[in-house]
Amino acid sequence: MKQEAMHLVEQVQLAPQIYELTLAGELVKEMNVPGQFLHIKVPREDLILRRPISIHEIAKEKNECKLIYRTEGEGTKVFSELKKGATLDCLGPLGNGFQIEQVQKGQKILVIGGGIGIPPLYELSKQLVKKGAIVTHLFGFASKDKRYHLAKFAELGVVHVATDDGSYGARGTVATVFPNVDVPDAIYSCGNKGLLQSVASYYENVPDVQLSLEARMACGIGACYACVCSKKESPNETLKVCQDGPVFQAREVLV
């Protein structure tokens, strides 16, 4: 983990409330594992807690990375108003991401995400394809206007989409399209609790199911115990999402 004032290279709005930040800095050299995040200080004195934002894409040749976030409160609203040339105090990369060392060429992988859980899956898919895996994406959005980067993901593998209101793709949650694809060798997923529960239940017989958990974080480094989840085999024991995760094997945790 390192700390750096990273420079804002570009910011674009992808969909209602969804923004993509491009940041440059030496921290990018430390970014290797898909699924990690940066803990970013809001440049406003009255907002003390940092905001965790997952890393969407790593471009080491440019010393740049991309982050995608949704404006939900004052902190992310401040981020959305920043212009090119601004600096952001960043800690990272933090957390344990997706483990893909064991993936073999030709293996079939399902990458499943919903809403703002989709961003870290791009760097994951990119690295899986580089290893020769065959990637299929299953994505869920609230509605047609909330979609983003589908063409970008389609360059890496087939994309199936469901929307809650049926305005694009299948009607319903992303679980609606589970029966439309073959059972894979491994599954990697990020999204809300309901989505992750659906993945863990439907694919309980798949040996490698990795889930990236969402949690409210304070310190981001495992010191405050604000973001814990329970172990599946011993629910009274907990794991820290920011430090032990955010990615866990589905068989290890209660979602």
Short mmCIF file of the C-alpha atoms (twelve columns), coordinates in Angstrom:
data_MODEL
# 
_entry.id   MODEL 
# 
loop_
_atom_site.group_PDB 
_atom_site.id 
_atom_site.type_symbol 
_atom_site.label_atom_id 
_atom_site.label_alt_id 
_atom_site.label_comp_id 
_atom_site.label_asym_id 
_atom_site.label_seq_id 
_atom_site.Cartn_x 
_atom_site.Cartn_y 
_atom_site.Cartn_z 
_atom_site.pdbx_PDB_model_num 
ATOM 1   C CA . MET A 1   0.000   0.000   0.000   1 
ATOM 2   C CA . LYS A 2   1.225   3.473   -0.896  1 
ATOM 3   C CA . GLN A 3   -0.150  6.990   -0.725  1 
ATOM 4   C CA . GLU A 4   0.027   9.477   -3.560  1 
ATOM 5   C CA . ALA A 5   -1.568  12.657  -4.873  1 
ATOM 6   C CA . MET A 6   -2.728  11.276  -8.212  1 
ATOM 7   C CA . HIS A 7   -3.523  13.619  -11.090 1 
ATOM 8   C CA . LEU A 8   -6.923  13.681  -12.744 1 
ATOM 9   C CA . VAL A 9   -6.365  13.213  -16.481 1 
ATOM 10  C CA . GLU A 10  -9.990  12.994  -17.591 1 
ATOM 11  C CA . GLN A 11  -13.508 12.616  -16.230 1 
ATOM 12  C CA . VAL A 12  -16.533 11.573  -18.282 1 
ATOM 13  C CA . GLN A 13  -20.137 10.786  -17.400 1 
ATOM 14  C CA . LEU A 14  -21.124 7.339   -18.672 1 
ATOM 15  C CA . ALA A 15  -24.774 7.218   -17.540 1 
ATOM 16  C CA . PRO A 16  -27.036 8.981   -15.034 1 
ATOM 17  C CA . GLN A 17  -25.001 9.277   -11.798 1 
ATOM 18  C CA . ILE A 18  -22.181 7.132   -13.246 1 
ATOM 19  C CA . TYR A 19  -18.762 8.725   -13.808 1 
ATOM 20  C CA . GLU A 20  -15.387 7.470   -15.018 1 
ATOM 21  C CA . LEU A 21  -12.180 8.983   -13.644 1 
ATOM 22  C CA . THR A 22  -8.792  8.569   -15.300 1 
ATOM 23  C CA . LEU A 23  -5.965  9.085   -12.803 1 
ATOM 24  C CA . ALA A 24  -2.212  9.170   -13.376 1 
ATOM 25  C CA . GLY A 25  0.574   8.452   -10.899 1 
ATOM 26  C CA . GLU A 26  3.261   6.110   -9.653  1 
ATOM 27  C CA . LEU A 27  0.631   4.080   -7.760  1 
ATOM 28  C CA . VAL A 28  -0.300  2.474   -11.065 1 
ATOM 29  C CA . LYS A 29  2.971   0.529   -10.965 1 
ATOM 30  C CA . GLU A 30  1.658   -1.252  -7.854  1 
ATOM 31  C CA . MET A 31  -1.591  -2.330  -9.551  1 
ATOM 32  C CA . ASN A 32  -1.532  -5.936  -10.705 1 
ATOM 33  C CA . VAL A 33  -4.475  -7.842  -9.239  1 
ATOM 34  C CA . PRO A 34  -7.979  -7.213  -10.653 1 
ATOM 35  C CA . GLY A 35  -10.591 -6.464  -8.013  1 
ATOM 36  C CA . GLN A 36  -8.515  -4.199  -5.773  1 
ATOM 37  C CA . PHE A 37  -9.548  -0.636  -4.905  1 
ATOM 38  C CA . LEU A 38  -8.229  2.834   -4.108  1 
ATOM 39  C CA . HIS A 39  -9.230  4.624   -0.907  1 
ATOM 40  C CA . ILE A 40  -9.632  8.269   -1.897  1 
ATOM 41  C CA . LYS A 41  -9.767  11.371  0.281   1 
ATOM 42  C CA . VAL A 42  -12.576 13.769  -0.589  1 
ATOM 43  C CA . PRO A 43  -11.025 17.204  -1.218  1 
ATOM 44  C CA . ARG A 44  -13.284 18.918  1.317   1 
ATOM 45  C CA . GLU A 45  -12.293 19.464  4.938   1 
ATOM 46  C CA . ASP A 46  -15.627 18.525  6.505   1 
ATOM 47  C CA . LEU A 47  -15.702 15.089  4.829   1 
ATOM 48  C CA . ILE A 48  -13.210 13.047  6.810   1 
ATOM 49  C CA . LEU A 49  -13.736 9.454   5.640   1 
ATOM 50  C CA . ARG A 50  -12.112 8.286   2.432   1 
ATOM 51  C CA . ARG A 51  -14.223 6.683   -0.302  1 
ATOM 52  C CA . PRO A 52  -13.326 3.209   -1.642  1 
ATOM 53  C CA . ILE A 53  -13.534 2.992   -5.428  1 
ATOM 54  C CA . SER A 54  -12.657 -0.165  -7.346  1 
ATOM 55  C CA . ILE A 55  -10.078 -0.099  -10.130 1 
ATOM 56  C CA . HIS A 56  -11.763 -0.477  -13.507 1 
ATOM 57  C CA . GLU A 57  -8.749  -0.590  -15.811 1 
ATOM 58  C CA . ILE A 58  -4.967  -0.499  -15.486 1 
ATOM 59  C CA . ALA A 59  -2.784  1.068   -18.194 1 
ATOM 60  C CA . LYS A 60  0.789   0.720   -16.967 1 
ATOM 61  C CA . GLU A 61  2.262   1.928   -20.242 1 
ATOM 62  C CA . LYS A 62  0.658   5.324   -19.539 1 
ATOM 63  C CA . ASN A 63  0.959   5.202   -15.743 1 
ATOM 64  C CA . GLU A 64  -2.838  5.612   -15.705 1 
ATOM 65  C CA . CYS A 65  -5.811  3.823   -14.234 1 
ATOM 66  C CA . LYS A 66  -9.557  4.253   -14.637 1 
ATOM 67  C CA . LEU A 67  -12.119 4.200   -11.828 1 
ATOM 68  C CA . ILE A 68  -15.908 4.166   -12.183 1 
ATOM 69  C CA . TYR A 69  -18.199 5.354   -9.388  1 
ATOM 70  C CA . ARG A 70  -21.806 6.337   -8.740  1 
ATOM 71  C CA . THR A 71  -22.758 9.636   -7.103  1 
ATOM 72  C CA . GLU A 72  -24.673 8.725   -3.964  1 
ATOM 73  C CA . GLY A 73  -23.699 11.313  -1.338  1 
ATOM 74  C CA . GLU A 74  -21.731 14.482  -0.749  1 
ATOM 75  C CA . GLY A 75  -18.334 12.830  -1.197  1 
ATOM 76  C CA . THR A 76  -18.940 11.341  -4.609  1 
ATOM 77  C CA . LYS A 77  -20.761 14.520  -5.659  1 
ATOM 78  C CA . VAL A 78  -17.523 16.411  -4.944  1 
ATOM 79  C CA . PHE A 79  -15.595 13.903  -7.075  1 
ATOM 80  C CA . SER A 80  -18.016 14.418  -9.970  1 
ATOM 81  C CA . GLU A 81  -17.323 18.165  -10.003 1 
ATOM 82  C CA . LEU A 82  -13.548 17.833  -10.303 1 
ATOM 83  C CA . LYS A 83  -11.866 18.933  -13.514 1 
ATOM 84  C CA . LYS A 84  -8.757  17.901  -15.421 1 
ATOM 85  C CA . GLY A 85  -5.607  18.810  -13.519 1 
ATOM 86  C CA . ALA A 86  -7.065  18.276  -10.044 1 
ATOM 87  C CA . THR A 87  -5.258  15.973  -7.629  1 
ATOM 88  C CA . LEU A 88  -6.714  13.296  -5.382  1 
ATOM 89  C CA . ASP A 89  -5.062  11.860  -2.272  1 
ATOM 90  C CA . CYS A 90  -5.149  8.100   -2.884  1 
ATOM 91  C CA . LEU A 91  -4.200  5.066   -0.792  1 
ATOM 92  C CA . GLY A 92  -3.739  1.764   -2.523  1 
ATOM 93  C CA . PRO A 93  -4.049  -0.507  -4.196  1 
ATOM 94  C CA . LEU A 94  -5.938  -2.120  -1.313  1 
ATOM 95  C CA . GLY A 95  -7.639  -5.449  -0.653  1 
ATOM 96  C CA . ASN A 96  -7.329  -8.948  -2.025  1 
ATOM 97  C CA . GLY A 97  -8.686  -9.156  -5.544  1 
ATOM 98  C CA . PHE A 98  -9.663  -11.989 -7.877  1 
ATOM 99  C CA . GLN A 99  -7.271  -14.937 -7.912  1 
ATOM 100 C CA . ILE A 100 -6.772  -16.113 -11.491 1 
ATOM 101 C CA . GLU A 101 -3.321  -17.745 -11.416 1 
ATOM 102 C CA . GLN A 102 -4.916  -21.187 -11.761 1 
ATOM 103 C CA . VAL A 103 -6.924  -20.349 -14.902 1 
ATOM 104 C CA . GLN A 104 -5.868  -22.399 -17.927 1 
ATOM 105 C CA . LYS A 105 -6.068  -21.628 -21.634 1 
ATOM 106 C CA . GLY A 106 -9.431  -22.648 -23.088 1 
ATOM 107 C CA . GLN A 107 -11.313 -22.690 -19.793 1 
ATOM 108 C CA . LYS A 108 -14.806 -21.226 -19.829 1 
ATOM 109 C CA . ILE A 109 -15.295 -18.397 -17.343 1 
ATOM 110 C CA . LEU A 110 -18.469 -16.557 -16.362 1 
ATOM 111 C CA . VAL A 111 -18.047 -12.948 -15.255 1 
ATOM 112 C CA . ILE A 112 -21.222 -11.739 -13.538 1 
ATOM 113 C CA . GLY A 113 -21.958 -8.211  -12.388 1 
ATOM 114 C CA . GLY A 114 -24.709 -5.783  -11.596 1 
ATOM 115 C CA . GLY A 115 -24.857 -1.995  -11.727 1 
ATOM 116 C CA . ILE A 116 -21.911 -0.337  -10.020 1 
ATOM 117 C CA . GLY A 117 -20.464 -3.799  -9.304  1 
ATOM 118 C CA . ILE A 118 -19.484 -4.116  -12.969 1 
ATOM 119 C CA . PRO A 119 -16.444 -1.752  -13.138 1 
ATOM 120 C CA . PRO A 120 -13.746 -3.994  -11.568 1 
ATOM 121 C CA . LEU A 121 -14.774 -6.828  -13.891 1 
ATOM 122 C CA . TYR A 122 -13.238 -5.169  -16.958 1 
ATOM 123 C CA . GLU A 123 -9.628  -5.462  -15.804 1 
ATOM 124 C CA . LEU A 124 -10.476 -8.994  -14.655 1 
ATOM 125 C CA . SER A 125 -11.845 -9.972  -18.076 1 
ATOM 126 C CA . LYS A 126 -8.893  -8.370  -19.817 1 
ATOM 127 C CA . GLN A 127 -6.449  -10.449 -17.786 1 
ATOM 128 C CA . LEU A 128 -8.507  -13.633 -18.223 1 
ATOM 129 C CA . VAL A 129 -8.540  -13.211 -22.006 1 
ATOM 130 C CA . LYS A 130 -4.788  -12.620 -21.959 1 
ATOM 131 C CA . LYS A 131 -4.458  -16.043 -20.283 1 
ATOM 132 C CA . GLY A 132 -6.472  -17.629 -23.109 1 
ATOM 133 C CA . ALA A 133 -9.726  -18.131 -21.198 1 
ATOM 134 C CA . ILE A 134 -13.107 -17.934 -22.947 1 
ATOM 135 C CA . VAL A 135 -15.068 -15.255 -21.095 1 
ATOM 136 C CA . THR A 136 -18.837 -14.756 -21.073 1 
ATOM 137 C CA . HIS A 137 -20.319 -11.736 -19.305 1 
ATOM 138 C CA . LEU A 138 -23.701 -11.653 -17.570 1 
ATOM 139 C CA . PHE A 139 -24.676 -8.112  -16.551 1 
ATOM 140 C CA . GLY A 140 -27.689 -6.603  -14.845 1 
ATOM 141 C CA . PHE A 141 -28.806 -2.967  -14.895 1 
ATOM 142 C CA . ALA A 142 -31.838 -1.156  -13.525 1 
ATOM 143 C CA . SER A 143 -32.842 0.100   -16.975 1 
ATOM 144 C CA . LYS A 144 -31.597 0.789   -20.502 1 
ATOM 145 C CA . ASP A 145 -30.321 4.270   -19.660 1 
ATOM 146 C CA . LYS A 146 -28.118 2.907   -16.832 1 
ATOM 147 C CA . ARG A 147 -25.997 0.783   -19.191 1 
ATOM 148 C CA . TYR A 148 -22.342 1.582   -19.824 1 
ATOM 149 C CA . HIS A 149 -19.293 0.090   -21.575 1 
ATOM 150 C CA . LEU A 150 -21.122 -2.900  -23.063 1 
ATOM 151 C CA . ALA A 151 -19.271 -2.544  -26.374 1 
ATOM 152 C CA . LYS A 152 -15.971 -2.404  -24.484 1 
ATOM 153 C CA . PHE A 153 -16.746 -5.664  -22.658 1 
ATOM 154 C CA . ALA A 154 -18.014 -7.257  -25.905 1 
ATOM 155 C CA . GLU A 155 -14.503 -6.926  -27.337 1 
ATOM 156 C CA . LEU A 156 -13.397 -9.435  -24.698 1 
ATOM 157 C CA . GLY A 157 -16.287 -11.899 -24.795 1 
ATOM 158 C CA . VAL A 158 -20.009 -12.430 -25.279 1 
ATOM 159 C CA . VAL A 159 -22.232 -10.142 -23.192 1 
ATOM 160 C CA . HIS A 160 -25.739 -11.064 -21.945 1 
ATOM 161 C CA . VAL A 161 -27.777 -8.290  -20.334 1 
ATOM 162 C CA . ALA A 162 -30.877 -8.147  -18.155 1 
ATOM 163 C CA . THR A 163 -32.663 -5.005  -16.964 1 
ATOM 164 C CA . ASP A 164 -35.084 -4.774  -14.071 1 
ATOM 165 C CA . ASP A 165 -37.732 -3.086  -16.212 1 
ATOM 166 C CA . GLY A 166 -37.098 -5.054  -19.411 1 
ATOM 167 C CA . SER A 167 -36.086 -1.956  -21.379 1 
ATOM 168 C CA . TYR A 168 -32.972 -3.730  -22.680 1 
ATOM 169 C CA . GLY A 169 -32.161 -7.434  -22.907 1 
ATOM 170 C CA . ALA A 170 -34.028 -9.872  -20.679 1 
ATOM 171 C CA . ARG A 171 -36.544 -8.609  -18.120 1 
ATOM 172 C CA . GLY A 172 -35.553 -9.165  -14.507 1 
ATOM 173 C CA . THR A 173 -32.366 -9.506  -12.495 1 
ATOM 174 C CA . VAL A 174 -29.175 -10.883 -13.963 1 
ATOM 175 C CA . ALA A 175 -30.164 -14.287 -12.544 1 
ATOM 176 C CA . THR A 176 -32.764 -14.389 -15.336 1 
ATOM 177 C CA . VAL A 177 -30.041 -15.191 -17.857 1 
ATOM 178 C CA . PHE A 178 -28.201 -17.849 -15.823 1 
ATOM 179 C CA . PRO A 179 -30.047 -20.712 -17.609 1 
ATOM 180 C CA . ASN A 180 -29.039 -19.292 -21.014 1 
ATOM 181 C CA . VAL A 181 -25.364 -20.193 -20.658 1 
ATOM 182 C CA . ASP A 182 -23.452 -23.414 -20.064 1 
ATOM 183 C CA . VAL A 183 -22.062 -24.174 -16.615 1 
ATOM 184 C CA . PRO A 184 -18.468 -22.817 -16.636 1 
ATOM 185 C CA . ASP A 185 -15.161 -23.875 -15.117 1 
ATOM 186 C CA . ALA A 186 -15.109 -20.830 -12.829 1 
ATOM 187 C CA . ILE A 187 -17.200 -17.790 -11.910 1 
ATOM 188 C CA . TYR A 188 -16.180 -14.308 -10.826 1 
ATOM 189 C CA . SER A 189 -18.852 -11.899 -9.633  1 
ATOM 190 C CA . CYS A 190 -19.321 -8.441  -8.155  1 
ATOM 191 C CA . GLY A 191 -22.565 -6.717  -7.212  1 
ATOM 192 C CA . ASN A 192 -25.113 -6.208  -4.497  1 
ATOM 193 C CA . LYS A 193 -26.010 -8.765  -1.854  1 
ATOM 194 C CA . GLY A 194 -28.993 -10.160 -3.758  1 
ATOM 195 C CA . LEU A 195 -26.930 -10.756 -6.885  1 
ATOM 196 C CA . LEU A 196 -24.143 -12.483 -4.986  1 
ATOM 197 C CA . GLN A 197 -26.614 -14.683 -3.122  1 
ATOM 198 C CA . SER A 198 -28.122 -15.721 -6.466  1 
ATOM 199 C CA . VAL A 199 -24.694 -16.575 -7.874  1 
ATOM 200 C CA . ALA A 200 -23.649 -18.565 -4.785  1 
ATOM 201 C CA . SER A 201 -26.913 -20.522 -4.763  1 
ATOM 202 C CA . TYR A 202 -27.323 -21.251 -8.486  1 
ATOM 203 C CA . TYR A 203 -23.677 -22.219 -9.012  1 
ATOM 204 C CA . GLU A 204 -23.050 -24.006 -5.702  1 
ATOM 205 C CA . ASN A 205 -21.560 -26.997 -7.523  1 
ATOM 206 C CA . VAL A 206 -18.972 -24.988 -9.442  1 
ATOM 207 C CA . PRO A 207 -15.654 -25.448 -7.572  1 
ATOM 208 C CA . ASP A 208 -14.278 -21.939 -8.114  1 
ATOM 209 C CA . VAL A 209 -16.837 -19.179 -7.413  1 
ATOM 210 C CA . GLN A 210 -15.270 -15.899 -6.324  1 
ATOM 211 C CA . LEU A 211 -17.451 -13.091 -5.003  1 
ATOM 212 C CA . SER A 212 -16.449 -9.461  -4.531  1 
ATOM 213 C CA . LEU A 213 -18.448 -8.154  -1.581  1 
ATOM 214 C CA . GLU A 214 -19.770 -4.630  -1.236  1 
ATOM 215 C CA . ALA A 215 -19.420 -3.052  2.217   1 
ATOM 216 C CA . ARG A 216 -19.344 0.348   3.869   1 
ATOM 217 C CA . MET A 217 -15.727 1.014   4.775   1 
ATOM 218 C CA . ALA A 218 -14.119 3.496   7.138   1 
ATOM 219 C CA . CYS A 219 -10.355 2.987   7.370   1 
ATOM 220 C CA . GLY A 220 -9.991  0.658   4.364   1 
ATOM 221 C CA . ILE A 221 -6.968  -1.090  5.890   1 
ATOM 222 C CA . GLY A 222 -8.524  -3.458  8.430   1 
ATOM 223 C CA . ALA A 223 -8.018  -1.379  11.567  1 
ATOM 224 C CA . CYS A 224 -11.562 -0.338  12.435  1 
ATOM 225 C CA . TYR A 225 -13.658 -3.498  11.883  1 
ATOM 226 C CA . ALA A 226 -16.424 -1.467  10.224  1 
ATOM 227 C CA . CYS A 227 -16.783 -3.809  7.239   1 
ATOM 228 C CA . VAL A 228 -17.010 -7.410  8.409   1 
ATOM 229 C CA . CYS A 229 -18.713 -10.502 7.040   1 
ATOM 230 C CA . SER A 230 -19.285 -13.887 8.677   1 
ATOM 231 C CA . LYS A 231 -17.575 -17.150 7.847   1 
ATOM 232 C CA . LYS A 232 -19.963 -19.742 6.419   1 
ATOM 233 C CA . GLU A 233 -18.764 -22.638 8.570   1 
ATOM 234 C CA . SER A 234 -18.547 -20.599 11.793  1 
ATOM 235 C CA . PRO A 235 -20.882 -17.556 11.611  1 
ATOM 236 C CA . ASN A 236 -19.600 -16.155 14.906  1 
ATOM 237 C CA . GLU A 237 -16.203 -15.631 13.295  1 
ATOM 238 C CA . THR A 238 -15.770 -12.658 10.993  1 
ATOM 239 C CA . LEU A 239 -13.554 -11.539 8.151   1 
ATOM 240 C CA . LYS A 240 -12.729 -7.951  7.176   1 
ATOM 241 C CA . VAL A 241 -13.988 -7.102  3.692   1 
ATOM 242 C CA . CYS A 242 -11.383 -4.367  3.117   1 
ATOM 243 C CA . GLN A 243 -8.386  -6.451  4.163   1 
ATOM 244 C CA . ASP A 244 -9.302  -10.154 3.847   1 
ATOM 245 C CA . GLY A 245 -11.409 -9.379  0.768   1 
ATOM 246 C CA . PRO A 246 -13.203 -7.803  -0.924  1 
ATOM 247 C CA . VAL A 247 -12.998 -11.025 -2.961  1 
ATOM 248 C CA . PHE A 248 -13.800 -14.336 -1.241  1 
ATOM 249 C CA . GLN A 249 -14.597 -17.864 -2.323  1 
ATOM 250 C CA . ALA A 250 -18.379 -18.329 -2.111  1 
ATOM 251 C CA . ARG A 251 -17.904 -21.418 0.064   1 
ATOM 252 C CA . GLU A 252 -16.039 -19.349 2.684   1 
ATOM 253 C CA . VAL A 253 -18.471 -16.542 3.546   1 
ATOM 254 C CA . LEU A 254 -22.101 -15.836 4.315   1 
ATOM 255 C CA . VAL A 255 -23.305 -13.339 1.740   1 
# 
